[in-house]
Amino acid sequence: MSDPDALHQTPRTLAQAQSMIAAIGAALSAAGLDLRAPPEIPDSCCGRGCSGCVWEGYYAALLFWRDDAARLLGGAD
């Protein structure tokens, strides 16, 4: 895997999330493994910092996707 840390990252920005997704996607592809697509980027955020913001749900779902990829790639702790 070109970025082995991708399986352990906790992205805090969209750029970090996209980088992690790309690295994990490349590793899955190189290993010939299929995994469902990562969660879609939210497009309904109002920008007011709401509790339970759509971004909180996105990052939580992204971590589940990352963990599933880690299991497939044999990198689960």
Secondary structure, DSSP 4 states (H G I P E B T S, - for coil): ---GGGGT----SHHHHHHHHHHHHHHHHHTT---PPPPPPP----SS--TT-HHHHHHHHHHHHHHHHHHHHT---
